[in-house]
Amino acid sequence: MTLGKFEHCQTAIPVRHKRKVPFSPCITSPIGFSQRTLELRRLDGELDRYVLKASDYADMLVEAWAVNIHRSVSVEGNPLSLPEVKRLARDSLHNRQREVMDWPRQEIVNHMAVHASPEQWQPPWTIERLCALHRYLMDGSPPEDRPGELRDFRGAIENSAGEETMITAPPEYVKEELESLLRWRNEQADLLFPVVAASVFFHEFETRDWHFIYLPRPRETDPSLIARTPAPGGPPSRPSSSVCG
């Protein structure tokens, strides 16, 4: 595939949000797609036959989770490097000594806790459930980040030059748009191949509508912003510096 194939497709900048209520995407598949999905399922079944040592399995988890978490939080301003994220992920997974951390490091621990307990966040999804997840991920963040709240102001995505490239859903439509997207996820998405459903949902939720509040964070750690770390024996619903403790 070459970019020249799509040179005739010109998009006006900024791209403006288009209402999708109800959310009902038209999805088509290319010729041969069903054969490729069958092959993916076959290969996935082959992987299930491998027996790994516990230490090797843990290393694979840390590598996969750390890369995913680093890419997710770095775009929102978390300054930690990938090696530091891997160290925190490894310490959390292996129940290493707890430490009082600043917010950037606490954010990594929060994400590790979610990765380690996916059963707590299984569908069906509701706005209340997503807000609870967002509060969990942002536990210990600066108060001005307003974790778990839907956006109530005009949203736009800017490029490195400060130019608006995308204008997201107006705040008065955010709740309705999100409810429509979640209804599609709960009632129709499971009929699709998982990679297709996940791609559609991610595109709409993350890049188009920008539902949750994400305020710019300082690139330098503010020592006054100390993450809250539960004491041993505290409530399990709060993330700590260990996902196993």
C-alpha positions, 0 to 999 in steps of 0.5 A: 500500500502506498500513500499515493493511492490516497492522495485524492482524499483531502481532509479539511483541517480542523476535522469537526466532530460528526454526531453519531446517535445512534452509533451504527457503523457500516463495517465491510471486510476485504476479500480473504478476511475470514480466512485470515481470522481463522488463521489467527485463531489457529495460531492463538490455539497453537500458543496455548500449547506452550508451557512457560516457566513462571518467571518467563511468563512474568517477564512477558507480562511485564514487557507487554503491559509496560509498553502498552502503559508507557505509550498510553500515559506518555501521550498525556504528559507522563515524563517517565521513560520506558525503562523506568515504566518497566522497572515499576511494572516489574516491582509491582508484579513481584510484590517488591517493597512499597514506596511513596511515589510521586504522581507519574510513578503512581499512575504506572502502578494504577495501570498495572493494577487494572491490567492485573485484575481485568475481571473487575472491568468486564462488559457490559459497560456503562458511563458510571462504570467507565467513570469509576475506572477513570477514577481508579486509574487517576487515583493520586492525581492532582485535584485539577485533573478531575478524575472520573468526570465527563468533559464539560468544556469545548475540546480540541486536539492540537498539533505540535505547532498549537494548531487545532487539528480536530474539534471534538463533541460539544460538551452538551452532547458528550453524555448522549454520544458516549451512551450511544457508543456504549450501547453499540459495544454492549449489544453489537460489538461481540458479533464482530471479530474482536480486532475489528470491534476493538479498532472501531471502539478505540477510534470512536472513544479515544480519538474522536470524542475525547470524553474524559478530562485530560488536562496538561501535566507538568513535564517536571515532577512537582514534589508537592504532588505526592501520590496516595498509597494505601496502608497495608490492609487498606481497602482493596479497591484502591491501587497500591504500589504492588498489584499482588500485595 
